[in-house]
């Protein structure tokens, strides 16, 4: 595992739990609004944190933390992710995984081995513009398969979309629900430009509060959050 950062305490990364957050390096997407450019752009990578240091820290937090969130970057790009999670689970921590859904085979294996307790998957756009938004010629069938695998197997989960005005409009959100729903839980995340991959997006904004509320009233998903 290439680990770029460790957040030792979080109340927001794992719903309802106190967790530490592990940030993996590398991502196969290049979403311009990404707020972790240092985990996506290899030119910004720092020296990876040793796994043994991660586990030493977790050992000191037994009984104080509920779980560990693994995010990125894209964690499922790392073939040793299952073994890394096994070690965490052996310490009796819950595990939440954040993913972009491009590796359904890895997700299927993780569920088969009962290695994850919560999955949050980013849905970047409607199917017809997915590659445009992610700047990656991804296989949309992989995204669809991952959504179905999560929906059918994950003990708990949510899907989420980051809103940048230049990239998505109100109708796109309804289309995402049509393309990938139904959702048990769906979150729309407001775009913040304080740290992003593509600096040309620095002056972009998110939807107005009024637009978010309008979307909330029209979506079929009832468990809907705005962040």
Secondary structure, DSSP 8 states (H G I E B T S, - for coil): --EEEEEEEESSSSTTS-EEEEEE---S---TT-S-HHHH-GGG------HHHHHHHHHHTTTT--EEEEESS-GGG-TTHHHHHHHHHHTT-EEEEEE-S--HHHHHHHHHTT--SEEEEE--S-GGGHHHHHTS---HHHHHHHHHHHHHH-SSEEEEEEE-TTT--HHHHHHHHHHH---SSEEEEE---SS-S-GGGTT-----HHHHHHHHHH-S-SSEEE-
